[in-house]
Amino acid sequence: MKKSQSSFTAEGIALIRALESSKPADQRVCNDPLAWQFINPAFRVLGRFFSWYGHKRSPGVYEFLVARARYFDDYVRACLDDGLEQLVILGAGYDSRAYRLELLEGRVRVFEVDHPATQQVKLAKLTKIFGSLPSHVVYVPIDFDRETLEQRLCASGYDRQLKTLFTWEGVTYYISAEAVDNTLAFVVQNSGPGSSIVFDYMYATALTTARRRNEVNSMQRYRRLTGEGLVFGIEEGAVEEFLSRRGFCQIENVTAESLKQMYLGQHRCVAPVYAIVHATVKSA
């Protein structure tokens, strides 16, 4: 991402949540009643066209994104039922879980970690929506080129002793392998017993194959404009070993086929090169 530019991707993902949320309750996969309010009016019009075009060019990506949003919602709720004490949203973008999921406010402190340019835009939108910033959320701007999670998050009141969930939605694709490792190491070394992480990722072969999917080619083609290029993936079938070596256990991989069976039925496909994983920090 460019230093002074808010994330194009964050607004695009919010648009997809908004479009899905506009469907009747018995047809939609995810529901985010706040999503439309994060999207600029001009982008709403253009975004509807590009969403239609994206369906044709990249089948199953829209379905993965709405199923991902639903799965993350469900997993946060499950962690709340299991005694979650602290929630850290990494690369928060226009994530609205802190404001729409029941049981968070008044019970769990939420930290939204994001690039300063995107976070500034979001803060303005939140103030417009609510009149003031919600008191149960702490906003942590971070420039990963110059700062670390340990510097910024811990200086913002984060408690290393609490049972914490780290959500990391739609981020790993765009950062280096070193940045992925550094983030996972922070989670392992700086969170309380029973803490966990949930994130989505792309299969590494989708980035290197000679016949890449259309959305991969498009993201690479427009990288100079958006500042957001696809650079990281994990080999299919390797995520359990990948996370175990980095200090995690109770690793559950959720494939495209699993998401299809859980949320979408037989008549909608999910792009097969993406997956979601959640894992618990190993006890010391």
N, C-alpha and C positions, 0 to 999 in steps of 0.2 A: 504494500500500500504506500502511496505517496504521502510524505510527512504532513502536508497541509490539507489533504483531501480526505473527506469522509468516505467510508466504504461503499462502492457501488453494489458489491455483493450483498451487504447487509440489507440494503433497501430492496434488492431483488428477492431475497429470501422472505422478507416481510410481505412483499406483494403476493408471493405464492401462498403464504399462510392466510392472507386476507381473502384471496380468491377461493381457497378451499373452505374457509369459514363462512363464506357467503352462500354455500350450498345448504339445502334443507338438512336438519339435524340427523335424519336417518340416512343421509348420503355422504356426509363429510367425514373425513378421516381425523382431522384435527380441528380444533376450534380456538381461535385467538381473536376475541372481540376488539382488541386494541390495535390490531395490525394495520388497519387502514389509516390510523392516525399518525403512523410513522412514515407515511409515504407522501412525497410531494405530489401535488395535483397533476403536473405535467407527466410525471413518471407513471401515474395511475393509467393514463390513456395509452402511453407508449407501452407500458408494461403488459397490458392486456393483449396487445398485438404480439409482443415478443413471447408471451406465455404460450399463445396459440402456435406460433412458429416453432417454439422450443419443443412442443409436443411432437411436431412432425419431424424435426431434425434430430431430436435426441429422445427417443421413446423410453419411458420409464424413469426419467430423471425427476420430473414433477412428482411422480408417485413416491419415489424414494424420499424426497424432501418433506412431503406431508406426512409420510409414515415415520420419518425420523423425528419430526416435531412431536407427533403423538407418543412415540416410544420414550422420548426424553421426558415428556410430561408424566407419563405413567411411572417411569423410573424414579423421578423426583418424589412423587406421591408415595411410592413404596418405601423409599428411604425415610420419608417423614414418619410413616407408620412404624419404622424400625428404630426410631429414636434419633434422627438427624438433629444436630445442634448448630450446624453452620453450613452455608451454601456459598460456593465460589463459582461464579460464572465467568469462565475464561473466554476472551474474545466475544464479549457480550453482544456487540452489534445492537440490533433492535429487538433482542430477546425481551419478552414481556412477562416471563414466568414470575418474576418477583412481585408483579402487580396483579396478576390474575389467578394464581394458584391459591386455593384456600389453605389455611393452616400455616402459611409462611409468615405473614404479618403478625407480630406479637409473640412469635414462638422461635423463629430462626433468624439470625442475622445473615444478611445477604451481602456479598461483595461482588460488584460488577467490575471486571478488569477488562480494559480495552485501550485501543490507540486513542490518544488525546483528541485528534480531529473528529473521529466518529463519536466519541463520548460527548464532546461539546455540543454537537448537533442533537444528540439524544437528550441531553439535559434540557435543552431549550424546548424540545417537543414534550417532554414529561411535565415541565412547568406549565405549558399551555394546556395539557390534558387535565392535570390534577390541581393546578393552582400553586403548588409548591412541591418540592421533592419529597417523596415518601421517607419517613424517618428510619425505617428498618433496613434501608439499603445504603451501603457505603460505595461510593464511586471511586475507582482506583485507576487513574490514567497512567499508562506505562508506554514508554518508547523502548522496545526491546533491543534497539540498536545501542542504547546507552545505559539501560537500567535492567535490573533483575526482579523477579517476583519476590525474592527475599527482601530486597530493598524497599519496594513499593508496597507490597501487600502487608508485610509485617509492620510497616510504619503506619498502616491505616487502621490498626486495631484488630487485625486477624489473630486468633488464638490458636497456637500450635497444638494445644492439648485437647481440643474439642473434636468430636466425631463429625467429620466434614465430608460433604460431597462436592467434587469438582465436576462441573459440566463443561464440555469442550466441544461445542457443536459447530461443524462447518469450518474448522480452523486448520487441522493438521495438514490438509492438502497444500496449503499456501506457505508453509514454513519449512525450514531446513531440518534435516535429520538431527543435527546438533541441538536445534531449538526444541524439537520434540523430546529428546533425551533430557535436556535441562529441565523442562517442565515436569516430566515424569519423576525425575530425581527430587525436585522440590516437593511434590506430593508425598513421596515415600518418606522423606526426611523431615517433613514439617506438618504432619497431621496426626490427630489423635487415634486411639485404637478404634478399629472398625471403619475407618475412613475409606472412601472409594472414589473412583473416577469413571465417567462414562464419556465416550467420544466416538465419532464416526471417522472412517478412513476409506481410502481408495486402494484397490489392489495395485501393487507396484507395476505389474505388467501392463496395466491400462495406460501408463505414462510412457512406456518404452516400445510397445508393439508397433509394427510398421503401419497397421490399419487401426489407428486410434479412433475412439468414438468421437462424434461430431462436437460434443460439448467440450471435450478435452482440447481438440484442435482450436476451437473458438476461444477458449480461455487463454491458450498460449498465444494466439494471434493478436489478442487485444491487451496483452499484458502491459505494453508501454502506456496505453491509455488509462487502464484501471490501477496499475501497480500491483495486481493480484494474479500471479501465475501459479499453475499447478506444479509442485516440485517434489512432493513426498508421498510415498505409498508403502504399504506393507504387503508382502507376498501373500496370496491366498493360502489359507490353512496354516499360516505361521504366527498369527497374532498371540496365541497362547504361549508359545515359547518366547516370543518377543517380550511380552509383559512379565512373564515369570522371571526371566533373567534380570529384569529391572526392578524386582522387589514386590511383585503383585501375586495374589492368589485368587481363588474363586472366580476365575476368568470365564466369562460367558460371551461367546461370539454370536452375533445376530446377523444372519445373512439376508440378502435380498429376498430369497425364497421364504425365509422365516417371517419377514415383514409382510410379504404378500399374504401368507396364510393367516397372520394375526389380524390384519386390518383391511385388506383390499379385495379379497375374494378371488374368484377364478377369471374374472373378465378384465382385470387391469394388471399390467406387467410392471415390474420394478427393475430398473437398470441393474444388471448383474455384477457390476464392478465395484459396488460400494457395500460397506457393512458397518455395523455398530458393535462396539464392545464395551463391557463394563467389568471392573475388577476391583478387588479389595486390597488394601495395603497389608502386606505380611506383618505378622506380629514380630516385635523385636526379639 
